[in-house]
Every structure is written in C-alpha cells, then in structure tokens.
Amino acid sequence: MQLQVIAVGERMPSWVREGYAEYARRLPRECALVLREIAPARRGRNYDIERAVAEEGQRILAAVAEGTHVVALHVSGKPWSTADLAQALERWSRRGAKLAFLIGGPDGLSRACLERADETWSLSRLTFPHALVRILLAEQIYRAWSLLHRHPYHR
C-alpha cells in the first residue's frame, strides 16, 4: 500500500524536510509514504484568502488519482488516537486502495477538498503550522505501523 501525502508548500526549511524524511524512511516498502508538494497560491499584500485556498484546492485535487481514498487533515475532523489510526491503517491496507492525506496551506483546505474527502481527521484542536503537520503525520503513521507490527517504537 502506498500512502501519498499531498501538501501545499514547496521549499520547506531543512528541519521540516529532515523530520518528514526520517519517519518516511523508517516505514517499510509495503507501506511507503510518498510526499507530493503543491505550489502555494501567490499571496500579496491584498490577496483574497478564499481565492488562494480555492486555487490550492484545485491543485491538490488534480494530484489525487482516481479511486483514491482521501483523508483530509482538518481541525473539524474526527480526533483519532494512535490505536484508531492503526485500525484505520489496517483497514485501508486490507482494501488495497490508494490512499492520500491532504494537508492545506497556511489558510487551510478548500471546501472542495473537504467535500472530496472520504474521511476527515483532526490531529488536534490546536492550530499547527502547515509545515509541521507533515512531520506529525509521518510520525503518527510510523507509530501506527509500529503498533500493528509490535515494534518497540510505540510503547
């Protein structure tokens, strides 16, 4: 099963690239985590937030392959525990479907992305920088995988 992370933002700081890569590297080939970066909308002094988010949403949705099970990361989503995520990972794996996690830009995900999502997950009620969400997502997927495979990482 390949897990795709579709995230708004390019040219992330080294600590973001390294943090994400560390957890993605730990996952086995049968649970590969692949990052697809989406160019953010241009933001100037008087930019229209709704238009920028809609533009990013179009780019995100264009990157989602047909037949993909989509999980949008959004503050209004369901709060999952690590055990919940592990169960979901196992369920998705049994289905064998493609899977994509959507991470919005600094102003969030578009309504179209949320409507396209099969599931919506909230990492926390806190608001995180969108770049940090990549690392948190990769770590939680690795943690859920380690729980399923009785790896000592999750204690």
C-alpha positions in Angstrom: 0.0 0.0 0.0 1.3 3.4 -0.9 0.4 6.3 1.2 0.5 9.7 -0.5 0.8 13.0 1.4 -0.4 15.8 -0.8 0.7 19.0 0.9 0.7 22.7 0.0 4.1 24.2 0.2 7.4 23.9 -1.5 11.0 24.7 -0.4 10.4 23.8 3.2 13.1 24.6 5.8 15.6 21.8 6.3 14.2 20.8 9.7 10.8 20.1 8.0 12.4 18.1 5.2 14.6 16.1 7.6 11.8 15.5 10.1 9.4 14.2 7.5 12.1 12.1 5.7 13.2 10.5 9.0 9.8 8.9 9.6 9.1 8.2 5.9 12.4 6.3 5.7 11.5 4.1 8.7 8.4 2.7 7.0 8.8 -0.5 5.0 8.4 -0.6 1.2 4.9 -2.1 1.5 3.7 1.0 3.4 5.7 3.6 1.5 4.9 7.3 2.4 5.3 9.5 -0.7 5.2 13.3 -0.5 3.7 15.4 -3.3 4.2 19.1 -2.8 1.7 21.5 -4.3 2.7 25.1 -5.2 1.0 27.6 -2.9 -1.1 30.3 -4.4 0.5 33.7 -4.7 -0.1 35.9 -1.7 0.5 39.6 -2.0 -0.4 42.5 0.2 -4.1 42.5 -0.7 -4.7 38.8 -1.6 -8.1 37.2 -1.4 -7.8 34.3 1.0 -10.8 32.4 -0.4 -9.4 32.6 -3.9 -6.0 31.5 -2.8 -7.4 28.5 -0.9 -9.7 27.6 -3.8 -6.7 27.7 -6.2 -4.6 25.5 -3.9 -7.6 23.1 -3.6 -7.8 22.7 -7.4 -4.1 21.8 -7.5 -4.5 19.4 -4.6 -7.5 17.6 -6.2 -5.7 17.4 -9.6 -3.0 15.4 -7.8 -5.4 12.9 -6.4 -5.6 9.8 -8.6 -9.0 8.3 -9.5 -10.1 5.6 -7.0 -8.0 7.1 -4.2 -9.3 7.0 -0.6 -8.8 10.6 0.6 -8.2 11.7 4.2 -8.3 15.4 4.8 -6.4 16.8 7.8 -8.6 19.5 9.2 -9.4 20.9 12.7 -13.0 20.0 12.3 -12.2 16.3 11.6 -12.5 13.3 13.9 -9.9 13.2 16.7 -8.2 9.8 16.3 -6.0 8.1 18.9 -2.9 6.2 17.7 -4.9 3.0 18.1 -7.7 4.4 16.0 -5.1 5.3 13.3 -3.6 1.9 13.5 -7.0 0.3 13.0 -7.7 2.6 10.0 -4.2 1.8 8.5 -5.0 -1.9 8.8 -8.5 -1.4 7.2 -7.0 0.6 4.4 -4.3 -2.0 3.8 -6.9 -4.8 3.6 -8.8 -2.8 0.9 -5.6 -2.3 -1.1 -6.9 1.1 -2.3 -4.7 4.0 -3.0 -4.6 6.4 0.0 -3.9 10.2 0.1 -3.7 12.5 3.1 -4.4 16.2 2.2 -2.6 19.0 4.1 -3.7 22.5 3.2 -1.6 25.7 3.1 -1.4 28.5 5.7 -5.1 29.2 5.2 -6.3 25.6 5.3 -8.0 23.3 2.8 -10.7 24.4 0.3 -14.3 23.4 0.7 -13.8 21.2 -2.5 -11.1 19.2 -0.8 -13.2 18.7 2.3 -16.1 17.6 0.2 -13.9 15.2 -1.8 -12.5 13.6 1.4 -13.8 10.2 2.4 -12.6 10.9 5.9 -11.6 14.0 7.8 -9.0 13.7 10.6 -8.1 16.3 13.2 -4.6 15.9 14.7 -5.5 18.2 17.5 -7.8 21.1 18.4 -4.7 23.2 18.3 -3.7 25.0 15.1 -0.3 23.9 13.8 1.9 25.4 11.2 1.1 23.5 8.0 4.8 22.6 7.5 4.9 20.9 11.0 1.8 18.8 10.1 3.9 16.9 7.6 6.2 15.7 10.3 3.4 15.0 12.8 1.5 13.0 10.1 4.6 11.0 9.1 5.4 10.2 12.8 1.9 9.1 13.6 1.7 6.8 10.6 5.0 5.3 11.6 3.8 4.9 15.2 0.5 3.3 14.0 2.5 0.9 11.8 4.8 0.0 14.7 1.8 -0.6 16.9 0.3 -3.0 14.3 3.7 -4.8 13.9 4.5 -4.9 17.6 7.6 -2.8 17.0 9.0 -1.4 20.2 8.8 2.2 18.9 5.2 2.5 20.3 5.3 1.9 24.0 
